[in-house]
Amino acid sequence: MQSKNKTVVRSMEILNLFINHAKLTFNEIIELSGIPKTSVYRMLQSLEEMGLLDKDENGKYSLGILFLRFGHLVSERIDLRQVALPAMEKLHQELGEAINLIIRDGDEAVYIEKLQSIQPVRLYTTIGRRTPLYAGACARAILSFLPPTEREDYLKRVELTAYAKGTITSEEALRHSISETRNKGYTVSFSELEDFTAAVGVPIFNHLGEVVAAISIAGIETNYAEEHLAVFIPKAKEAALDISLKLGYRPEV
């Protein structure tokens, strides 16, 4: 702490208060921060002058417009693959299964990163591969958490085509799977894109709480019995949350 500027540290403590509070009065900032009144007064003046805080007609402070500009720059410049790779590598080392990262592109999902399984029998999946949003755990994890209007529009126009013996081809079954996925926070697929394969898919969210990607653990179907899923599912959810938090996501308390 000695190497840090005390005023800068205290200013950050004040700014951090607005992570959980949209607006705060002068007295509320003093109470929550524990910083002396005179110091808070000086720092608020400086933060307001720099555009880091705004004060409304009622004397309440909120984050300034400058944060919106920085927020846009950060979100535009974040490399999702680089953010996700440490969590993916950890999963890969622990489980030895294939780990996939996908994003949405229109009505399709696109694989943007993959760590190959170390198992003797491997899946045929390459970076750049495209799949429909309704087929496969990873893609359906994204579909399930799209805004309701977007999801409904998709369901109305999509033609459910079979890719393998387990592909969902009924709208009723797809809606049921989406509902389950939203309730559980993950989805599981068996032989949906290729026969005898399975996967666990979990959505990834950004700082706005929007689904922006999904991560999956995938492999040969025989390795995805209940006892294995009991291990895979929590680990996949943990990895997805880790990536989401790095993107600025804040879970509801």
C-alpha positions as CSV (number, residue, x, y, z in Angstrom):
1,M,0.0,0.0,0.0
2,Q,2.9,2.3,0.7
3,S,3.8,2.5,-3.0
4,K,0.3,3.5,-3.9
5,N,-1.0,7.1,-4.0
6,K,-3.4,7.4,-1.0
7,T,-5.7,9.9,-2.9
8,V,-5.9,7.6,-5.9
9,V,-6.7,4.6,-3.8
10,R,-9.4,6.5,-1.9
11,S,-10.8,7.8,-5.2
12,M,-11.1,4.3,-6.5
13,E,-12.9,3.3,-3.3
14,I,-15.5,6.0,-3.9
15,L,-15.9,5.0,-7.6
16,N,-16.3,1.3,-6.6
17,L,-19.3,2.2,-4.5
18,F,-21.2,2.9,-7.7
19,I,-20.8,-0.8,-8.8
20,N,-23.7,-1.6,-6.4
21,H,-25.4,1.8,-6.2
22,A,-26.7,3.8,-9.1
23,K,-26.9,7.1,-7.2
24,L,-25.4,8.3,-3.9
25,T,-25.6,11.4,-1.8
26,F,-22.6,13.1,-0.3
27,N,-23.5,11.8,3.1
28,E,-24.1,8.3,1.8
29,I,-20.6,8.2,0.2
30,I,-19.1,9.3,3.5
31,E,-21.0,6.6,5.4
32,L,-20.2,3.8,2.9
33,S,-16.6,4.7,2.3
34,G,-15.5,5.6,5.8
35,I,-13.4,8.3,4.4
36,P,-13.3,11.7,6.3
37,K,-15.8,14.3,5.1
38,T,-13.2,16.9,4.0
39,S,-11.4,14.3,1.9
40,V,-14.6,13.0,0.3
41,Y,-15.6,16.6,-0.6
42,R,-12.2,17.3,-2.3
43,M,-12.2,14.0,-4.2
44,L,-15.8,14.4,-5.4
45,Q,-15.0,17.8,-6.8
46,S,-12.0,16.4,-8.7
47,L,-13.9,13.3,-10.0
48,E,-16.7,15.5,-11.2
49,E,-14.4,17.9,-12.9
50,M,-12.7,15.0,-14.7
51,G,-16.1,13.6,-15.9
52,L,-15.8,10.5,-13.8
53,L,-18.8,11.4,-11.7
54,D,-22.0,13.4,-12.4
55,K,-24.1,15.3,-9.9
56,D,-27.8,15.8,-10.5
57,E,-30.2,18.6,-9.4
58,N,-30.9,16.8,-6.2
59,G,-27.2,16.6,-5.3
60,K,-26.9,12.9,-6.0
61,Y,-23.8,11.5,-7.6
62,S,-23.6,8.8,-10.3
63,L,-20.9,7.5,-12.7
64,G,-20.1,10.1,-15.4
65,I,-20.4,9.8,-19.2
66,L,-16.6,9.1,-19.4
67,F,-17.2,5.6,-18.1
68,L,-19.6,4.9,-21.1
69,R,-16.8,5.9,-23.5
70,F,-14.3,3.7,-21.7
71,G,-16.8,0.9,-21.5
72,H,-17.4,0.9,-25.2
73,L,-13.6,0.9,-25.8
74,V,-13.0,-2.0,-23.4
75,S,-15.9,-4.1,-24.8
76,E,-14.7,-3.5,-28.4
77,R,-11.1,-4.4,-27.7
78,I,-11.6,-7.5,-25.5
79,D,-10.4,-10.6,-27.3
80,L,-12.9,-13.3,-26.2
81,R,-10.6,-16.1,-27.2
82,Q,-7.8,-14.8,-25.0
83,V,-10.1,-14.2,-22.1
84,A,-11.6,-17.7,-22.3
85,L,-8.4,-19.6,-23.0
86,P,-7.1,-20.0,-19.4
87,A,-10.5,-21.4,-18.2
88,M,-10.6,-23.7,-21.2
89,E,-7.1,-24.9,-20.6
90,K,-7.9,-25.6,-17.0
91,L,-10.9,-27.7,-18.0
92,H,-8.8,-29.5,-20.6
93,Q,-6.1,-30.4,-18.1
94,E,-8.6,-31.6,-15.5
95,L,-10.9,-33.7,-17.8
96,G,-9.0,-34.5,-21.0
97,E,-12.1,-33.9,-23.0
98,A,-12.5,-31.6,-26.0
99,I,-13.3,-28.0,-24.9
100,N,-15.1,-25.7,-27.4
101,L,-15.8,-22.0,-27.4
102,I,-18.5,-20.7,-29.8
103,I,-20.2,-17.4,-30.6
104,R,-23.4,-16.7,-32.5
105,D,-23.4,-15.5,-36.1
106,G,-27.0,-14.9,-37.2
107,D,-28.9,-18.2,-37.1
108,E,-25.7,-20.2,-36.6
109,A,-23.0,-20.9,-34.1
110,V,-19.4,-20.6,-35.0
111,Y,-16.5,-22.4,-33.3
112,I,-13.8,-19.8,-32.5
113,E,-11.6,-21.9,-30.2
114,K,-11.1,-25.5,-29.5
115,L,-8.8,-27.7,-27.4
116,Q,-8.7,-31.2,-28.7
117,S,-9.5,-34.2,-26.6
118,I,-6.6,-36.4,-25.4
119,Q,-8.9,-39.5,-25.6
120,P,-8.0,-42.1,-28.2
121,V,-11.2,-41.4,-30.1
122,R,-11.6,-37.8,-31.1
123,L,-14.4,-35.6,-32.4
124,Y,-14.3,-33.9,-35.8
125,T,-14.6,-30.3,-34.9
126,T,-12.5,-27.4,-36.3
127,I,-12.3,-23.7,-35.6
128,G,-14.6,-22.0,-38.1
129,R,-17.1,-24.8,-38.1
130,R,-20.8,-23.7,-38.2
131,T,-23.8,-25.4,-36.7
132,P,-27.4,-24.4,-36.3
133,L,-28.3,-22.8,-33.0
134,Y,-30.8,-25.5,-32.1
135,A,-28.4,-28.5,-32.5
136,G,-25.7,-29.4,-30.0
137,A,-25.3,-28.3,-26.4
138,C,-22.9,-25.5,-27.0
139,A,-25.1,-23.8,-29.6
140,R,-28.4,-24.3,-27.8
141,A,-26.9,-22.8,-24.6
142,I,-26.7,-19.5,-26.6
143,L,-30.2,-19.9,-28.2
144,S,-31.8,-20.6,-24.8
145,F,-30.6,-17.2,-23.3
146,L,-31.3,-14.9,-26.3
147,P,-33.8,-12.2,-25.6
148,P,-37.3,-13.6,-25.7
149,T,-38.3,-11.7,-28.9
150,E,-35.2,-12.8,-30.8
151,R,-35.6,-16.4,-29.6
152,E,-39.3,-16.5,-30.7
153,D,-38.4,-15.0,-34.1
154,Y,-35.8,-17.7,-34.5
155,L,-38.2,-20.5,-33.5
156,K,-40.8,-19.3,-35.9
157,R,-38.6,-19.3,-38.9
158,V,-36.1,-22.2,-38.3
159,E,-36.5,-25.5,-40.1
160,L,-35.4,-28.3,-37.8
161,T,-33.3,-30.6,-39.8
162,A,-31.8,-33.8,-38.5
163,Y,-27.9,-34.0,-38.5
164,A,-27.6,-37.2,-36.4
165,K,-29.9,-39.7,-34.7
166,G,-30.3,-37.4,-31.6
167,T,-31.0,-34.1,-33.3
168,I,-34.0,-32.3,-32.0
169,T,-36.5,-32.0,-34.9
170,S,-39.7,-31.1,-32.9
171,E,-40.5,-27.6,-32.0
172,E,-42.2,-28.8,-28.8
173,A,-39.1,-30.8,-27.8
174,L,-36.8,-27.8,-28.6
175,R,-39.0,-25.5,-26.5
176,H,-38.8,-28.0,-23.6
177,S,-35.1,-28.2,-23.9
178,I,-34.7,-24.4,-23.9
179,S,-36.9,-24.1,-20.8
180,E,-34.8,-26.7,-19.0
181,T,-31.6,-25.0,-20.1
182,R,-32.8,-21.7,-18.7
183,N,-33.8,-23.3,-15.4
184,K,-30.6,-25.3,-15.0
185,G,-28.1,-22.9,-16.5
186,Y,-26.7,-25.6,-18.8
187,T,-27.7,-28.1,-21.5
188,V,-26.6,-31.6,-22.5
189,S,-26.7,-33.1,-25.9
190,F,-26.4,-36.7,-27.2
191,S,-25.8,-37.5,-30.8
192,E,-27.2,-34.2,-32.1
193,L,-24.5,-33.2,-34.5
194,E,-22.7,-36.5,-34.9
195,D,-23.8,-40.0,-33.8
196,F,-22.3,-41.3,-30.6
197,T,-21.1,-37.9,-29.4
198,A,-22.1,-35.9,-26.3
199,A,-21.5,-32.5,-24.8
200,V,-22.3,-30.2,-21.9
201,G,-22.9,-26.6,-22.9
202,V,-23.0,-23.5,-20.7
203,P,-23.7,-19.8,-21.8
204,I,-21.2,-16.9,-21.3
205,F,-22.5,-13.4,-20.5
206,N,-21.1,-10.0,-20.9
207,H,-21.2,-6.9,-18.7
208,L,-24.7,-6.2,-19.8
209,G,-25.9,-9.6,-18.9
210,E,-26.3,-10.6,-22.6
211,V,-25.3,-14.0,-23.8
212,V,-22.3,-13.6,-26.1
213,A,-20.8,-17.1,-26.3
214,A,-20.9,-20.6,-24.9
215,I,-18.4,-23.1,-23.7
216,S,-18.7,-26.9,-23.9
217,I,-17.1,-30.1,-22.8
218,A,-17.5,-32.6,-25.6
219,G,-16.5,-36.2,-26.3
220,I,-17.7,-39.7,-27.0
221,E,-21.2,-40.5,-25.7
222,T,-20.0,-43.5,-23.6
223,N,-18.0,-41.1,-21.5
224,Y,-21.1,-39.0,-20.6
225,A,-22.9,-41.3,-18.2
226,E,-24.5,-39.8,-15.1
227,E,-21.5,-40.2,-12.9
228,H,-19.3,-38.3,-15.5
229,L,-21.9,-35.6,-16.0
230,A,-22.0,-35.1,-12.2
231,V,-18.4,-34.0,-12.6
232,F,-18.5,-32.3,-16.0
233,I,-21.6,-30.0,-15.4
234,P,-20.3,-28.1,-12.3
235,K,-16.9,-27.7,-13.9
236,A,-18.3,-26.3,-17.1
237,K,-20.5,-23.9,-15.2
238,E,-17.6,-22.8,-13.1
239,A,-15.5,-22.1,-16.3
240,A,-18.3,-20.2,-18.0
241,L,-18.8,-18.0,-14.9
242,D,-15.1,-17.3,-14.7
243,I,-15.1,-16.1,-18.3
244,S,-18.3,-14.1,-17.8
245,L,-16.9,-12.4,-14.8
246,K,-13.8,-11.4,-16.8
247,L,-16.1,-9.9,-19.4
248,G,-17.7,-7.7,-16.6
249,Y,-20.7,-9.9,-15.9
250,R,-22.3,-9.5,-12.4
251,P,-24.6,-12.3,-11.3
252,E,-27.8,-11.3,-9.6
253,V,-27.5,-11.4,-5.9
